Each structure stands twice: as C-alpha cells, then as structure tokens.
C-alpha cells in the first residue's frame, strides 16, 4: 500500500490534466466505457485509455467487466479522501478569515462610535 502522501501526489498529478478532469466529471454521472468517454475528445481511444490508466493508478477510477463491456467507474472513496484533505486547510483558512472579519468589524464600530470633531 502506498503512503497517504504518495496517494495524494498521484491523485493531484492525475487531476492536473484537463482531459482527465473531464473524464472524472463525466463519470460523476455514472459508469461509462472507453468509447463513451472518448466521444467528446478529439483524441484517439488509445489516448483516452492511457488517461484512464493514470486515473486508475491514482485510484480515482476502477474498471469492471460486464460481459463484453469494461465500464469505468468513479471511485468516490478516493475523491472523498481528497476532499477531506482539502477541507482541513479550507476550514483553517475560513476560521482565520472569520477572525479577520471580526477585527475589522470591531475597528469599524470603534471608528463610528468616536464623536466627530466640529470645525
């Protein structure tokens, strides 16, 4: 099993490509074959297969066998792990912004409470 850090690196590297992000977006609506995934792209089915292999190595997608079909499926657990990793940093930043907002509001309130000097 690969380390969590290596898994994150692999997943983010896989998602750095716009074709692979489009494939993930398409798979969010349900499983699809390589032919179905290749339709919107002006690249070969072989190229799409290579993109799928990168996504498989990053554990973002899986393939199953259904008679002659080999549909590709999104791996929601892996995406959830990425989201959880991102959320831990987002929550810290949101807390910092809330604190900054509170300081700015208190400073603005203090300025509006000061009596204005008359000329």
Secondary structure, 3 states (H helix, E strand, C coil): CCCHHHHHHHHHHHHCCHHHHHHHHHHCCCCECHHHHHCCCCCCHHHHHHHHHHHHHCCCEEECCECCECCEEECHHHHHHHHHHHHHHHHHHHHHHHHHHHHHHHHHHHHHHCCCCCC
